[in-house]
Amino acid sequence: MISVKEFERLQRLVEAKQREADQAEGAYKQLMGRLKDEFGCTTLKEAKAKLSKMEQQVQDQSAAFDKAYAAFVAEHGEEINA
């Protein structure tokens, strides 16, 4: 049989773990609210898909910039280096 002292120790441990779980749940809800407010996503799956799309857009825009920059340098390179 468990002693009163051991029971009280276990009860404190359970209460501490419950507080940790409550804090984690609060943090999760706060982050999910921020995800919805800032990006319009209600699930992590949606957020991952949106992130993937945004990363592709950044790559596409970077490639377009590099192409435009190369064309600019090709056209005006002599003026730039003068």
KOLMITI-446595 format. One record per residue (C-alpha): residue number from 1; x, y, z. Coordinates in steps of 0.5 Angstrom, whole numbers, plus 500, padded with zeros to 3 digits. Example, Ala and Ser with C-alpha at 12.3 -4.5 7.8 and 13.67 -1.06 7.14 Angstrom:
! KOLMITI-446595
ATOM / i / x / y / z
ATOM / 1 / 525 / 491 / 516 $
ATOM / 2 / 527 / 498 / 514 $
***
This chain:
! KOLMITI-446595
ATOM / i / x / y / z
ATOM / 1 / 500 / 500 / 500 $
ATOM / 2 / 502 / 507 / 498 $
ATOM / 3 / 504 / 512 / 504 $
ATOM / 4 / 501 / 518 / 505 $
ATOM / 5 / 508 / 522 / 504 $
ATOM / 6 / 508 / 518 / 497 $
ATOM / 7 / 501 / 520 / 495 $
ATOM / 8 / 502 / 527 / 497 $
ATOM / 9 / 509 / 527 / 493 $
ATOM / 10 / 505 / 524 / 487 $
ATOM / 11 / 500 / 529 / 487 $
ATOM / 12 / 504 / 535 / 487 $
ATOM / 13 / 508 / 531 / 481 $
ATOM / 14 / 501 / 531 / 478 $
ATOM / 15 / 499 / 538 / 479 $
ATOM / 16 / 506 / 540 / 476 $
ATOM / 17 / 505 / 536 / 470 $
ATOM / 18 / 498 / 539 / 469 $
ATOM / 19 / 500 / 546 / 470 $
ATOM / 20 / 506 / 545 / 465 $
ATOM / 21 / 500 / 542 / 460 $
ATOM / 22 / 496 / 548 / 461 $
ATOM / 23 / 501 / 552 / 459 $
ATOM / 24 / 503 / 548 / 453 $
ATOM / 25 / 496 / 549 / 451 $
ATOM / 26 / 495 / 556 / 452 $
ATOM / 27 / 502 / 557 / 448 $
ATOM / 28 / 499 / 553 / 443 $
ATOM / 29 / 492 / 556 / 442 $
ATOM / 30 / 496 / 563 / 442 $
ATOM / 31 / 501 / 561 / 436 $
ATOM / 32 / 495 / 558 / 433 $
ATOM / 33 / 491 / 565 / 433 $
ATOM / 34 / 497 / 568 / 431 $
ATOM / 35 / 498 / 564 / 425 $
ATOM / 36 / 490 / 565 / 423 $
ATOM / 37 / 491 / 572 / 424 $
ATOM / 38 / 497 / 573 / 420 $
ATOM / 39 / 497 / 568 / 415 $
ATOM / 40 / 489 / 566 / 415 $
ATOM / 41 / 491 / 559 / 416 $
ATOM / 42 / 487 / 555 / 421 $
ATOM / 43 / 491 / 548 / 421 $
ATOM / 44 / 499 / 547 / 421 $
ATOM / 45 / 498 / 543 / 414 $
ATOM / 46 / 495 / 549 / 411 $
ATOM / 47 / 501 / 553 / 414 $
ATOM / 48 / 506 / 548 / 411 $
ATOM / 49 / 502 / 549 / 404 $
ATOM / 50 / 502 / 556 / 405 $
ATOM / 51 / 510 / 557 / 407 $
ATOM / 52 / 511 / 552 / 401 $
ATOM / 53 / 508 / 557 / 396 $
ATOM / 54 / 511 / 563 / 399 $
ATOM / 55 / 518 / 560 / 398 $
ATOM / 56 / 517 / 558 / 391 $
ATOM / 57 / 514 / 565 / 390 $
ATOM / 58 / 521 / 568 / 393 $
ATOM / 59 / 525 / 563 / 389 $
ATOM / 60 / 521 / 565 / 383 $
ATOM / 61 / 522 / 573 / 384 $
ATOM / 62 / 529 / 572 / 386 $
ATOM / 63 / 530 / 568 / 379 $
ATOM / 64 / 526 / 574 / 375 $
ATOM / 65 / 531 / 579 / 379 $
ATOM / 66 / 537 / 576 / 377 $
ATOM / 67 / 535 / 575 / 370 $
ATOM / 68 / 533 / 583 / 370 $
ATOM / 69 / 539 / 585 / 373 $
ATOM / 70 / 543 / 581 / 368 $
ATOM / 71 / 540 / 584 / 362 $
ATOM / 72 / 541 / 591 / 365 $
ATOM / 73 / 548 / 590 / 366 $
ATOM / 74 / 549 / 587 / 359 $
ATOM / 75 / 545 / 593 / 357 $
ATOM / 76 / 549 / 598 / 361 $
ATOM / 77 / 555 / 595 / 363 $
ATOM / 78 / 560 / 599 / 360 $
ATOM / 79 / 556 / 605 / 363 $
ATOM / 80 / 557 / 602 / 370 $
ATOM / 81 / 564 / 600 / 369 $
ATOM / 82 / 566 / 607 / 367 $
***
